[in-house]
Amino acid sequence: MKIKKQDTVIVITGKHKGKQGKVLKVLTKTNQVIIEKINLKIKHIKPKGEGKQGERKTIEAPIHISNITLVQS
């Protein structure tokens, strides 16, 4: 795998086509990467305990490595 953590990549297919970002994490077993501020998903968290509120967290979801390419710098 040529892509490593902290590399700058560009998305070449999908709904985020054309966006650039830094690689936060490489998942080698599934051939996926997590890119900063791309492919954001909302995770709903239930309240834990009485009197507490639930929350919504925004997280980056993984993208398959075939959908990105390195940016030449």
PQR file with spaces between the fields and no chain letter, atoms N, CA, C, O and H, PARSE charges and radii, in Angstrom:
ATOM       1  N    MET     1       0.848   -1.174    0.000 -0.4000 1.5000
ATOM       2  CA   MET     1       0.000    0.000    0.000 -0.0000 2.0000
ATOM       3  C    MET     1       0.897    1.242    0.000  0.5500 1.7000
ATOM       4  O    MET     1       1.780    1.380    0.846 -0.5500 1.4000
ATOM       5  N    LYS     2       0.660    2.132   -0.950 -0.4000 1.5000
ATOM       6  CA   LYS     2       1.520    3.303   -1.100 -0.0000 2.0000
ATOM       7  C    LYS     2       1.102    4.466   -0.207  0.5500 1.7000
ATOM       8  O    LYS     2       1.912    5.347    0.080 -0.5500 1.4000
ATOM       9  H    LYS     2      -0.058    2.020   -1.637  0.4000 1.0000
ATOM      10  N    ILE     3      -0.130    4.477    0.225 -0.4000 1.5000
ATOM      11  CA   ILE     3      -0.640    5.604    1.012 -0.0000 2.0000
ATOM      12  C    ILE     3      -0.361    5.368    2.487  0.5500 1.7000
ATOM      13  O    ILE     3      -0.619    4.292    3.024 -0.5500 1.4000
ATOM      14  H    ILE     3      -0.788    3.761   -0.009  0.4000 1.0000
ATOM      15  N    LYS     4       0.177    6.407    3.131 -0.4000 1.5000
ATOM      16  CA   LYS     4       0.537    6.328    4.547 -0.0000 2.0000
ATOM      17  C    LYS     4      -0.145    7.452    5.310  0.5500 1.7000
ATOM      18  O    LYS     4      -0.725    8.364    4.721 -0.5500 1.4000
ATOM      19  H    LYS     4       0.386    7.282    2.694  0.4000 1.0000
ATOM      20  N    LYS     5      -0.065    7.367    6.626 -0.4000 1.5000
ATOM      21  CA   LYS     5      -0.621    8.386    7.501 -0.0000 2.0000
ATOM      22  C    LYS     5       0.045    9.728    7.215  0.5500 1.7000
ATOM      23  O    LYS     5       1.245    9.784    6.949 -0.5500 1.4000
ATOM      24  H    LYS     5       0.405    6.626    7.105  0.4000 1.0000
ATOM      25  N    GLN     6      -0.731   10.810    7.268 -0.4000 1.5000
ATOM      26  CA   GLN     6      -0.303   12.194    7.038 -0.0000 2.0000
ATOM      27  C    GLN     6      -0.070   12.537    5.563  0.5500 1.7000
ATOM      28  O    GLN     6       0.342   13.659    5.270 -0.5500 1.4000
ATOM      29  H    GLN     6      -1.707   10.765    7.485  0.4000 1.0000
ATOM      30  N    ASP     7      -0.319   11.611    4.616 -0.4000 1.5000
ATOM      31  CA   ASP     7      -0.248   11.932    3.192 -0.0000 2.0000
ATOM      32  C    ASP     7      -1.455   12.785    2.811  0.5500 1.7000
ATOM      33  O    ASP     7      -2.526   12.649    3.403 -0.5500 1.4000
ATOM      34  H    ASP     7      -0.654   10.699    4.854  0.4000 1.0000
ATOM      35  N    THR     8      -1.284   13.657    1.830 -0.4000 1.5000
ATOM      36  CA   THR     8      -2.397   14.422    1.293 -0.0000 2.0000
ATOM      37  C    THR     8      -2.945   13.671    0.088  0.5500 1.7000
ATOM      38  O    THR     8      -2.209   13.318   -0.833 -0.5500 1.4000
ATOM      39  H    THR     8      -0.415   13.768    1.350  0.4000 1.0000
ATOM      40  N    VAL     9      -4.261   13.434    0.116 -0.4000 1.5000
ATOM      41  CA   VAL     9      -4.894   12.667   -0.955 -0.0000 2.0000
ATOM      42  C    VAL     9      -6.081   13.434   -1.507  0.5500 1.7000
ATOM      43  O    VAL     9      -6.567   14.379   -0.885 -0.5500 1.4000
ATOM      44  H    VAL     9      -4.859   13.721    0.864  0.4000 1.0000
ATOM      45  N    ILE    10      -6.546   13.019   -2.684 -0.4000 1.5000
ATOM      46  CA   ILE    10      -7.730   13.591   -3.311 -0.0000 2.0000
ATOM      47  C    ILE    10      -8.684   12.449   -3.640  0.5500 1.7000
ATOM      48  O    ILE    10      -8.258   11.378   -4.072 -0.5500 1.4000
ATOM      49  H    ILE    10      -6.151   12.251   -3.189  0.4000 1.0000
ATOM      50  N    VAL    11      -9.973   12.685   -3.433 -0.4000 1.5000
ATOM      51  CA   VAL    11     -10.989   11.682   -3.731 -0.0000 2.0000
ATOM      52  C    VAL    11     -11.311   11.757   -5.218  0.5500 1.7000
ATOM      53  O    VAL    11     -11.581   12.839   -5.740 -0.5500 1.4000
ATOM      54  H    VAL    11     -10.319   13.555   -3.082  0.4000 1.0000
ATOM      55  N    ILE    12     -11.284   10.595   -5.916 -0.4000 1.5000
ATOM      56  CA   ILE    12     -11.490   10.601   -7.367 -0.0000 2.0000
ATOM      57  C    ILE    12     -12.869   10.091   -7.785  0.5500 1.7000
ATOM      58  O    ILE    12     -13.278   10.308   -8.926 -0.5500 1.4000
ATOM      59  H    ILE    12     -11.065    9.716   -5.491  0.4000 1.0000
ATOM      60  N    THR    13     -13.598    9.417   -6.885 -0.4000 1.5000
ATOM      61  CA   THR    13     -14.947    8.963   -7.209 -0.0000 2.0000
ATOM      62  C    THR    13     -15.857    9.132   -6.000  0.5500 1.7000
ATOM      63  O    THR    13     -15.391    9.292   -4.872 -0.5500 1.4000
ATOM      64  H    THR    13     -13.267    9.242   -5.959  0.4000 1.0000
ATOM      65  N    GLY    14     -17.160    9.093   -6.253 -0.4000 1.5000
ATOM      66  CA   GLY    14     -18.132    9.166   -5.172 -0.0000 2.0000
ATOM      67  C    GLY    14     -18.639   10.579   -4.931  0.5500 1.7000
ATOM      68  O    GLY    14     -18.330   11.504   -5.682 -0.5500 1.4000
ATOM      69  H    GLY    14     -17.538    8.962   -7.169  0.4000 1.0000
ATOM      70  N    LYS    15     -19.423   10.726   -3.869 -0.4000 1.5000
ATOM      71  CA   LYS    15     -20.055   12.018   -3.605 -0.0000 2.0000
ATOM      72  C    LYS    15     -19.082   13.084   -3.122  0.5500 1.7000
ATOM      73  O    LYS    15     -19.423   14.267   -3.118 -0.5500 1.4000
ATOM      74  H    LYS    15     -19.674    9.974   -3.259  0.4000 1.0000
ATOM      75  N    HIS    16     -17.883   12.695   -2.716 -0.4000 1.5000
ATOM      76  CA   HIS    16     -16.872   13.657   -2.266 -0.0000 2.0000
ATOM      77  C    HIS    16     -15.781   13.868   -3.317  0.5500 1.7000
ATOM      78  O    HIS    16     -14.664   14.266   -2.986 -0.5500 1.4000
ATOM      79  H    HIS    16     -17.605   11.734   -2.719  0.4000 1.0000
ATOM      80  N    LYS    17     -16.104   13.604   -4.565 -0.4000 1.5000
ATOM      81  CA   LYS    17     -15.144   13.707   -5.663 -0.0000 2.0000
ATOM      82  C    LYS    17     -14.539   15.109   -5.732  0.5500 1.7000
ATOM      83  O    LYS    17     -15.261   16.106   -5.708 -0.5500 1.4000
ATOM      84  H    LYS    17     -17.011   13.280   -4.834  0.4000 1.0000
ATOM      85  N    GLY    18     -13.211   15.178   -5.816 -0.4000 1.5000
ATOM      86  CA   GLY    18     -12.509   16.443   -5.940 -0.0000 2.0000
ATOM      87  C    GLY    18     -12.034   17.041   -4.628  0.5500 1.7000
ATOM      88  O    GLY    18     -11.268   18.005   -4.639 -0.5500 1.4000
ATOM      89  H    GLY    18     -12.625   14.369   -5.835  0.4000 1.0000
ATOM      90  N    LYS    19     -12.463   16.498   -3.501 -0.4000 1.5000
ATOM      91  CA   LYS    19     -12.048   17.042   -2.210 -0.0000 2.0000
ATOM      92  C    LYS    19     -10.694   16.483   -1.791  0.5500 1.7000
ATOM      93  O    LYS    19     -10.370   15.329   -2.070 -0.5500 1.4000
ATOM      94  H    LYS    19     -13.085   15.715   -3.492  0.4000 1.0000
ATOM      95  N    GLN    20      -9.909   17.321   -1.115 -0.4000 1.5000
ATOM      96  CA   GLN    20      -8.587   16.924   -0.627 -0.0000 2.0000
ATOM      97  C    GLN    20      -8.574   16.889    0.882  0.5500 1.7000
ATOM      98  O    GLN    20      -9.354   17.578    1.539 -0.5500 1.4000
ATOM      99  H    GLN    20     -10.172   18.259   -0.889  0.4000 1.0000
ATOM     100  N    GLY    21      -7.673   16.074    1.432 -0.4000 1.5000
ATOM     101  CA   GLY    21      -7.522   16.006    2.872 -0.0000 2.0000
ATOM     102  C    GLY    21      -6.329   15.159    3.256  0.5500 1.7000
ATOM     103  O    GLY    21      -5.724   14.493    2.416 -0.5500 1.4000
ATOM     104  H    GLY    21      -7.040   15.514    0.898  0.4000 1.0000
ATOM     105  N    LYS    22      -5.996   15.192    4.548 -0.4000 1.5000
ATOM     106  CA   LYS    22      -4.890   14.392    5.072 -0.0000 2.0000
ATOM     107  C    LYS    22      -5.405   13.068    5.597  0.5500 1.7000
ATOM     108  O    LYS    22      -6.506   12.990    6.141 -0.5500 1.4000
ATOM     109  H    LYS    22      -6.488   15.732    5.231  0.4000 1.0000
ATOM     110  N    VAL    23      -4.609   12.036    5.433 -0.4000 1.5000
ATOM     111  CA   VAL    23      -4.969   10.714    5.917 -0.0000 2.0000
ATOM     112  C    VAL    23      -4.746   10.671    7.426  0.5500 1.7000
ATOM     113  O    VAL    23      -3.643   10.946    7.900 -0.5500 1.4000
ATOM     114  H    VAL    23      -3.714   12.099    4.991  0.4000 1.0000
ATOM     115  N    LEU    24      -5.794   10.325    8.186 -0.4000 1.5000
ATOM     116  CA   LEU    24      -5.691   10.207    9.633 -0.0000 2.0000
ATOM     117  C    LEU    24      -5.318    8.792   10.050  0.5500 1.7000
ATOM     118  O    LEU    24      -4.577    8.596   11.013 -0.5500 1.4000
ATOM     119  H    LEU    24      -6.690   10.102    7.802  0.4000 1.0000
ATOM     120  N    LYS    25      -5.836    7.808    9.321 -0.4000 1.5000
ATOM     121  CA   LYS    25      -5.631    6.417    9.702 -0.0000 2.0000
ATOM     122  C    LYS    25      -5.721    5.536    8.464  0.5500 1.7000
ATOM     123  O    LYS    25      -6.525    5.800    7.570 -0.5500 1.4000
ATOM     124  H    LYS    25      -6.439    7.968    8.539  0.4000 1.0000
ATOM     125  N    VAL    26      -4.896    4.484    8.404 -0.4000 1.5000
ATOM     126  CA   VAL    26      -4.931    3.515    7.314 -0.0000 2.0000
ATOM     127  C    VAL    26      -5.378    2.180    7.890  0.5500 1.7000
ATOM     128  O    VAL    26      -4.773    1.664    8.829 -0.5500 1.4000
ATOM     129  H    VAL    26      -4.242    4.269    9.130  0.4000 1.0000
ATOM     130  N    LEU    27      -6.438    1.627    7.322 -0.4000 1.5000
ATOM     131  CA   LEU    27      -6.954    0.327    7.741 -0.0000 2.0000
ATOM     132  C    LEU    27      -6.506   -0.706    6.705  0.5500 1.7000
ATOM     133  O    LEU    27      -7.148   -0.870    5.667 -0.5500 1.4000
ATOM     134  H    LEU    27      -6.930    2.046    6.559  0.4000 1.0000
ATOM     135  N    THR    28      -5.404   -1.399    6.992 -0.4000 1.5000
ATOM     136  CA   THR    28      -4.792   -2.285    6.001 -0.0000 2.0000
ATOM     137  C    THR    28      -5.599   -3.554    5.755  0.5500 1.7000
ATOM     138  O    THR    28      -5.584   -4.070    4.637 -0.5500 1.4000
ATOM     139  H    THR    28      -4.883   -1.266    7.835  0.4000 1.0000
ATOM     140  N    LYS    29      -6.292   -4.069    6.745 -0.4000 1.5000
ATOM     141  CA   LYS    29      -7.055   -5.310    6.563 -0.0000 2.0000
ATOM     142  C    LYS    29      -8.216   -5.140    5.594  0.5500 1.7000
ATOM     143  O    LYS    29      -8.540   -6.061    4.844 -0.5500 1.4000
ATOM     144  H    LYS    29      -6.304   -3.650    7.653  0.4000 1.0000
ATOM     145  N    THR    30      -8.835   -3.983    5.604 -0.4000 1.5000
ATOM     146  CA   THR    30      -9.987   -3.742    4.731 -0.0000 2.0000
ATOM     147  C    THR    30      -9.645   -2.846    3.542  0.5500 1.7000
ATOM     148  O    THR    30     -10.531   -2.525    2.750 -0.5500 1.4000
ATOM     149  H    THR    30      -8.572   -3.235    6.213  0.4000 1.0000
ATOM     150  N    ASN    31      -8.385   -2.433    3.395 -0.4000 1.5000
ATOM     151  CA   ASN    31      -7.930   -1.539    2.320 -0.0000 2.0000
ATOM     152  C    ASN    31      -8.722   -0.235    2.300  0.5500 1.7000
ATOM     153  O    ASN    31      -9.188    0.206    1.249 -0.5500 1.4000
ATOM     154  H    ASN    31      -7.665   -2.693    4.039  0.4000 1.0000
ATOM     155  N    GLN    32      -8.869    0.374    3.474 -0.4000 1.5000
ATOM     156  CA   GLN    32      -9.595    1.628    3.584 -0.0000 2.0000
ATOM     157  C    GLN    32      -8.754    2.650    4.332  0.5500 1.7000
ATOM     158  O    GLN    32      -7.818    2.297    5.050 -0.5500 1.4000
ATOM     159  H    GLN    32      -8.490    0.016    4.328  0.4000 1.0000
ATOM     160  N    VAL    33      -9.097    3.923    4.155 -0.4000 1.5000
ATOM     161  CA   VAL    33      -8.418    5.009    4.863 -0.0000 2.0000
ATOM     162  C    VAL    33      -9.468    5.951    5.442  0.5500 1.7000
ATOM     163  O    VAL    33     -10.590    6.039    4.944 -0.5500 1.4000
ATOM     164  H    VAL    33      -9.857    4.210    3.572  0.4000 1.0000
ATOM     165  N    ILE    34      -9.081    6.648    6.498 -0.4000 1.5000
ATOM     166  CA   ILE    34      -9.929    7.685    7.092 -0.0000 2.0000
ATOM     167  C    ILE    34      -9.251    9.013    6.797  0.5500 1.7000
ATOM     168  O    ILE    34      -8.092    9.228    7.151 -0.5500 1.4000
ATOM     169  H    ILE    34      -8.169    6.576    6.903  0.4000 1.0000
ATOM     170  N    ILE    35      -9.997    9.903    6.138 -0.4000 1.5000
ATOM     171  CA   ILE    35      -9.447   11.182    5.694 -0.0000 2.0000
ATOM     172  C    ILE    35     -10.100   12.303    6.497  0.5500 1.7000
ATOM     173  O    ILE    35     -11.298   12.273    6.776 -0.5500 1.4000
ATOM     174  H    ILE    35     -10.938    9.728    5.850  0.4000 1.0000
ATOM     175  N    GLU    36      -9.288   13.287    6.860 -0.4000 1.5000
ATOM     176  CA   GLU    36      -9.732   14.406    7.679 -0.0000 2.0000
ATOM     177  C    GLU    36     -10.833   15.213    6.983  0.5500 1.7000
ATOM     178  O    GLU    36     -10.641   15.688    5.864 -0.5500 1.4000
ATOM     179  H    GLU    36      -8.315   13.311    6.633  0.4000 1.0000
ATOM     180  N    LYS    37     -11.987   15.366    7.647 -0.4000 1.5000
ATOM     181  CA   LYS    37     -13.121   16.183    7.206 -0.0000 2.0000
ATOM     182  C    LYS    37     -13.729   15.745    5.878  0.5500 1.7000
ATOM     183  O    LYS    37     -14.294   16.565    5.155 -0.5500 1.4000
ATOM     184  H    LYS    37     -12.143   14.980    8.556  0.4000 1.0000
ATOM     185  N    ILE    38     -13.617   14.447    5.550 -0.4000 1.5000
ATOM     186  CA   ILE    38     -14.251   13.903    4.341 -0.0000 2.0000
ATOM     187  C    ILE    38     -15.033   12.657    4.743  0.5500 1.7000
ATOM     188  O    ILE    38     -14.590   11.885    5.593 -0.5500 1.4000
ATOM     189  H    ILE    38     -13.158   13.780    6.138  0.4000 1.0000
ATOM     190  N    ASN    39     -16.203   12.465    4.125 -0.4000 1.5000
ATOM     191  CA   ASN    39     -17.094   11.338    4.395 -0.0000 2.0000
ATOM     192  C    ASN    39     -17.564   11.366    5.851  0.5500 1.7000
ATOM     193  O    ASN    39     -17.461   10.370    6.567 -0.5500 1.4000
ATOM     194  H    ASN    39     -16.563   13.092    3.435  0.4000 1.0000
ATOM     195  N    LEU    40     -18.075   12.509    6.272 -0.4000 1.5000
ATOM     196  CA   LEU    40     -18.540   12.685    7.644 -0.0000 2.0000
ATOM     197  C    LEU    40     -19.883   12.002    7.854  0.5500 1.7000
ATOM     198  O    LEU    40     -20.778   12.106    7.015 -0.5500 1.4000
ATOM     199  H    LEU    40     -18.159   13.318    5.690  0.4000 1.0000
ATOM     200  N    LYS    41     -20.020   11.310    8.968 -0.4000 1.5000
ATOM     201  CA   LYS    41     -21.247   10.637    9.361 -0.0000 2.0000
ATOM     202  C    LYS    41     -21.621   11.111   10.764  0.5500 1.7000
ATOM     203  O    LYS    41     -20.752   11.507   11.542 -0.5500 1.4000
ATOM     204  H    LYS    41     -19.293   11.226    9.649  0.4000 1.0000
ATOM     205  N    ILE    42     -22.907   11.070   11.084 -0.4000 1.5000
ATOM     206  CA   ILE    42     -23.372   11.469   12.414 -0.0000 2.0000
ATOM     207  C    ILE    42     -23.678   10.210   13.216  0.5500 1.7000
ATOM     208  O    ILE    42     -24.439    9.350   12.771 -0.5500 1.4000
ATOM     209  H    ILE    42     -23.612   10.748   10.452  0.4000 1.0000
ATOM     210  N    LYS    43     -23.086   10.108   14.391 -0.4000 1.5000
ATOM     211  CA   LYS    43     -23.315    8.982   15.286 -0.0000 2.0000
ATOM     212  C    LYS    43     -24.163    9.468   16.450  0.5500 1.7000
ATOM     213  O    LYS    43     -23.785   10.404   17.155 -0.5500 1.4000
ATOM     214  H    LYS    43     -22.468   10.806   14.753  0.4000 1.0000
ATOM     215  N    HIS    44     -25.309    8.828   16.649 -0.4000 1.5000
ATOM     216  CA   HIS    44     -26.211    9.174   17.735 -0.0000 2.0000
ATOM     217  C    HIS    44     -25.845    8.338   18.953  0.5500 1.7000
ATOM     218  O    HIS    44     -25.737    7.115   18.860 -0.5500 1.4000
ATOM     219  H    HIS    44     -25.616    8.067   16.077  0.4000 1.0000
ATOM     220  N    ILE    45     -25.654    8.997   20.099 -0.4000 1.5000
ATOM     221  CA   ILE    45     -25.256    8.321   21.327 -0.0000 2.0000
ATOM     222  C    ILE    45     -26.386    8.460   22.348  0.5500 1.7000
ATOM     223  O    ILE    45     -26.865    9.562   22.616 -0.5500 1.4000
ATOM     224  H    ILE    45     -25.742    9.991   20.174  0.4000 1.0000
ATOM     225  N    LYS    46     -26.799    7.337   22.905 -0.4000 1.5000
ATOM     226  CA   LYS    46     -27.868    7.333   23.895 -0.0000 2.0000
ATOM     227  C    LYS    46     -27.391    7.954   25.200  0.5500 1.7000
ATOM     228  O    LYS    46     -26.199    7.926   25.508 -0.5500 1.4000
ATOM     229  H    LYS    46     -26.410    6.442   22.687  0.4000 1.0000
ATOM     230  N    PRO    47     -28.318    8.511   25.964 -0.5600 1.5000
ATOM     231  CA   PRO    47     -27.929    9.054   27.270  0.2800 2.0000
ATOM     232  C    PRO    47     -27.520    7.939   28.224  0.5500 1.7000
ATOM     233  O    PRO    47     -28.146    6.879   28.259 -0.5500 1.4000
ATOM     234  N    LYS    48     -26.481    8.183   28.987 -0.4000 1.5000
ATOM     235  CA   LYS    48     -25.992    7.204   29.961 -0.0000 2.0000
ATOM     236  C    LYS    48     -26.297    7.725   31.353  0.5500 1.7000
ATOM     237  O    LYS    48     -25.644    8.646   31.843 -0.5500 1.4000
ATOM     238  H    LYS    48     -25.973    9.043   28.959  0.4000 1.0000
ATOM     239  N    GLY    49     -27.278    7.138   31.969 -0.4000 1.5000
ATOM     240  CA   GLY    49     -27.650    7.572   33.311 -0.0000 2.0000
ATOM     241  C    GLY    49     -28.843    8.500   33.293  0.5500 1.7000
ATOM     242  O    GLY    49     -29.242    9.021   32.252 -0.5500 1.4000
ATOM     243  H    GLY    49     -27.808    6.390   31.571  0.4000 1.0000
ATOM     244  N    GLU    50     -29.396    8.690   34.463 -0.4000 1.5000
ATOM     245  CA   GLU    50     -30.585    9.511   34.588 -0.0000 2.0000
ATOM     246  C    GLU    50     -30.213   10.992   34.597  0.5500 1.7000
ATOM     247  O    GLU    50     -29.224   11.390   35.212 -0.5500 1.4000
ATOM     248  H    GLU    50     -29.072    8.267   35.309  0.4000 1.0000
ATOM     249  N    GLY    51     -31.007   11.791   33.917 -0.4000 1.5000
ATOM     250  CA   GLY    51     -30.784   13.229   33.903 -0.0000 2.0000
ATOM     251  C    GLY    51     -29.753   13.673   32.871  0.5500 1.7000
ATOM     252  O    GLY    51     -29.477   14.868   32.766 -0.5500 1.4000
ATOM     253  H    GLY    51     -31.811   11.467   33.418  0.4000 1.0000
ATOM     254  N    LYS    52     -29.176   12.750   32.109 -0.4000 1.5000
ATOM     255  CA   LYS    52     -28.191   13.112   31.091 -0.0000 2.0000
ATOM     256  C    LYS    52     -28.880   13.137   29.732  0.5500 1.7000
ATOM     257  O    LYS    52     -29.907   12.488   29.532 -0.5500 1.4000
ATOM     258  H    LYS    52     -29.400   11.779   32.195  0.4000 1.0000
ATOM     259  N    GLN    53     -28.312   13.880   28.815 -0.4000 1.5000
ATOM     260  CA   GLN    53     -28.860   13.978   27.469 -0.0000 2.0000
ATOM     261  C    GLN    53     -28.033   13.141   26.506  0.5500 1.7000
ATOM     262  O    GLN    53     -26.840   12.917   26.714 -0.5500 1.4000
ATOM     263  H    GLN    53     -27.477   14.407   28.977  0.4000 1.0000
ATOM     264  N    GLY    54     -28.688   12.687   25.455 -0.4000 1.5000
ATOM     265  CA   GLY    54     -27.971   12.024   24.381 -0.0000 2.0000
ATOM     266  C    GLY    54     -27.236   13.066   23.554  0.5500 1.7000
ATOM     267  O    GLY    54     -27.431   14.267   23.739 -0.5500 1.4000
ATOM     268  H    GLY    54     -29.657   12.869   25.286  0.4000 1.0000
ATOM     269  N    GLU    55     -26.407   12.612   22.660 -0.4000 1.5000
ATOM     270  CA   GLU    55     -25.664   13.558   21.832 -0.0000 2.0000
ATOM     271  C    GLU    55     -25.467   13.014   20.434  0.5500 1.7000
ATOM     272  O    GLU    55     -25.661   11.827   20.173 -0.5500 1.4000
ATOM     273  H    GLU    55     -26.248   11.636   22.509  0.4000 1.0000
ATOM     274  N    ARG    56     -25.075   13.911   19.539 -0.4000 1.5000
ATOM     275  CA   ARG    56     -24.763   13.553   18.164 -0.0000 2.0000
ATOM     276  C    ARG    56     -23.309   13.903   17.909  0.5500 1.7000
ATOM     277  O    ARG    56     -22.918   15.062   18.043 -0.5500 1.4000
ATOM     278  H    ARG    56     -24.918   14.876   19.751  0.4000 1.0000
ATOM     279  N    LYS    57     -22.505   12.915   17.544 -0.4000 1.5000
ATOM     280  CA   LYS    57     -21.095   13.148   17.239 -0.0000 2.0000
ATOM     281  C    LYS    57     -20.877   12.991   15.742  0.5500 1.7000
ATOM     282  O    LYS    57     -21.433   12.091   15.113 -0.5500 1.4000
ATOM     283  H    LYS    57     -22.823   11.973   17.436  0.4000 1.0000
ATOM     284  N    THR    58     -20.069   13.867   15.184 -0.4000 1.5000
ATOM     285  CA   THR    58     -19.706   13.768   13.777 -0.0000 2.0000
ATOM     286  C    THR    58     -18.362   13.067   13.685  0.5500 1.7000
ATOM     287  O    THR    58     -17.381   13.508   14.283 -0.5500 1.4000
ATOM     288  H    THR    58     -19.618   14.599   15.695  0.4000 1.0000
ATOM     289  N    ILE    59     -18.319   11.966   12.928 -0.4000 1.5000
ATOM     290  CA   ILE    59     -17.085   11.195   12.780 -0.0000 2.0000
ATOM     291  C    ILE    59     -16.776   11.009   11.303  0.5500 1.7000
ATOM     292  O    ILE    59     -17.667   11.081   10.457 -0.5500 1.4000
ATOM     293  H    ILE    59     -19.116   11.608   12.441  0.4000 1.0000
ATOM     294  N    GLU    60     -15.503   10.767   11.003 -0.4000 1.5000
ATOM     295  CA   GLU    60     -15.098   10.475    9.638 -0.0000 2.0000
ATOM     296  C    GLU    60     -15.222    8.976    9.404  0.5500 1.7000
ATOM     297  O    GLU    60     -14.690    8.179   10.177 -0.5500 1.4000
ATOM     298  H    GLU    60     -14.780   10.709   11.690  0.4000 1.0000
ATOM     299  N    ALA    61     -15.914    8.594    8.352 -0.4000 1.5000
ATOM     300  CA   ALA    61     -16.069    7.186    7.999 -0.0000 2.0000
ATOM     301  C    ALA    61     -14.972    6.805    6.996  0.5500 1.7000
ATOM     302  O    ALA    61     -14.474    7.668    6.273 -0.5500 1.4000
ATOM     303  H    ALA    61     -16.346    9.241    7.724  0.4000 1.0000
ATOM     304  N    PRO    62     -14.594    5.529    6.946 -0.5600 1.5000
ATOM     305  CA   PRO    62     -13.539    5.117    6.024  0.2800 2.0000
ATOM     306  C    PRO    62     -13.979    5.132    4.561  0.5500 1.7000
ATOM     307  O    PRO    62     -15.158    4.966    4.248 -0.5500 1.4000
ATOM     308  N    ILE    63     -13.004    5.336    3.676 -0.4000 1.5000
ATOM     309  CA   ILE    63     -13.198    5.312    2.229 -0.0000 2.0000
ATOM     310  C    ILE    63     -12.251    4.257    1.666  0.5500 1.7000
ATOM     311  O    ILE    63     -11.117    4.128    2.127 -0.5500 1.4000
ATOM     312  H    ILE    63     -12.047    5.471    3.931  0.4000 1.0000
ATOM     313  N    HIS    64     -12.713    3.506    0.672 -0.4000 1.5000
ATOM     314  CA   HIS    64     -11.855    2.482    0.080 -0.0000 2.0000
ATOM     315  C    HIS    64     -10.686    3.138   -0.652  0.5500 1.7000
ATOM     316  O    HIS    64     -10.812    4.223   -1.220 -0.5500 1.4000
ATOM     317  H    HIS    64     -13.634    3.611    0.298  0.4000 1.0000
ATOM     318  N    ILE    65      -9.558    2.453   -0.620 -0.4000 1.5000
ATOM     319  CA   ILE    65      -8.313    3.009   -1.151 -0.0000 2.0000
ATOM     320  C    ILE    65      -8.355    3.197   -2.668  0.5500 1.7000
ATOM     321  O    ILE    65      -7.597    4.001   -3.211 -0.5500 1.4000
ATOM     322  H    ILE    65      -9.456    1.572   -0.159  0.4000 1.0000
ATOM     323  N    SER    66      -9.237    2.459   -3.359 -0.4000 1.5000
ATOM     324  CA   SER    66      -9.332    2.596   -4.811 -0.0000 2.0000
ATOM     325  C    SER    66     -10.025    3.891   -5.223  0.5500 1.7000
ATOM     326  O    SER    66      -9.976    4.275   -6.391 -0.5500 1.4000
ATOM     327  H    SER    66      -9.853    1.806   -2.918  0.4000 1.0000
ATOM     328  N    ASN    67     -10.668    4.562   -4.275 -0.4000 1.5000
ATOM     329  CA   ASN    67     -11.393    5.797   -4.580 -0.0000 2.0000
ATOM     330  C    ASN    67     -10.580    7.056   -4.314  0.5500 1.7000
ATOM     331  O    ASN    67     -11.111    8.160   -4.438 -0.5500 1.4000
ATOM     332  H    ASN    67     -10.708    4.250   -3.326  0.4000 1.0000
ATOM     333  N    ILE    68      -9.310    6.922   -3.955 -0.4000 1.5000
ATOM     334  CA   ILE    68      -8.449    8.078   -3.675 -0.0000 2.0000
ATOM     335  C    ILE    68      -7.133    7.942   -4.418  0.5500 1.7000
ATOM     336  O    ILE    68      -6.764    6.858   -4.870 -0.5500 1.4000
ATOM     337  H    ILE    68      -8.879    6.025   -3.855  0.4000 1.0000
ATOM     338  N    THR    69      -6.438    9.050   -4.535 -0.4000 1.5000
ATOM     339  CA   THR    69      -5.105    9.053   -5.126 -0.0000 2.0000
ATOM     340  C    THR    69      -4.254   10.109   -4.422  0.5500 1.7000
ATOM     341  O    THR    69      -4.778   11.089   -3.892 -0.5500 1.4000
ATOM     342  H    THR    69      -6.738    9.931   -4.168  0.4000 1.0000
ATOM     343  N    LEU    70      -2.937    9.899   -4.424 -0.4000 1.5000
ATOM     344  CA   LEU    70      -2.023   10.839   -3.783 -0.0000 2.0000
ATOM     345  C    LEU    70      -1.954   12.150   -4.553  0.5500 1.7000
ATOM     346  O    LEU    70      -2.072   12.168   -5.778 -0.5500 1.4000
ATOM     347  H    LEU    70      -2.512    9.103   -4.855  0.4000 1.0000
ATOM     348  N    VAL    71      -1.763   13.237   -3.834 -0.4000 1.5000
ATOM     349  CA   VAL    71      -1.576   14.550   -4.449 -0.0000 2.0000
ATOM     350  C    VAL    71      -0.087   14.789   -4.549  0.5500 1.7000
ATOM     351  O    VAL    71       0.636   14.670   -3.560 -0.5500 1.4000
ATOM     352  H    VAL    71      -1.667   13.223   -2.838  0.4000 1.0000
ATOM     353  N    GLN    72       0.374   15.126   -5.739 -0.4000 1.5000
ATOM     354  CA   GLN    72       1.800   15.416   -5.940 -0.0000 2.0000
ATOM     355  C    GLN    72       2.119   16.797   -5.381  0.5500 1.7000
ATOM     356  O    GLN    72       1.454   17.780   -5.708 -0.5500 1.4000
ATOM     357  H    GLN    72      -0.213   15.223   -6.543  0.4000 1.0000
ATOM     358  N    SER    73       3.140   16.857   -4.538 -0.4000 1.5000
ATOM     359  CA   SER    73       3.505   18.156   -3.964 -0.0000 2.0000
ATOM     360  C    SER    73       4.965   18.450   -4.174  0.5500 1.7000
ATOM     361  O    SER    73       5.449   19.502   -3.756 -0.5500 1.4000
ATOM     362  H    SER    73       3.679   16.058   -4.273  0.4000 1.0000
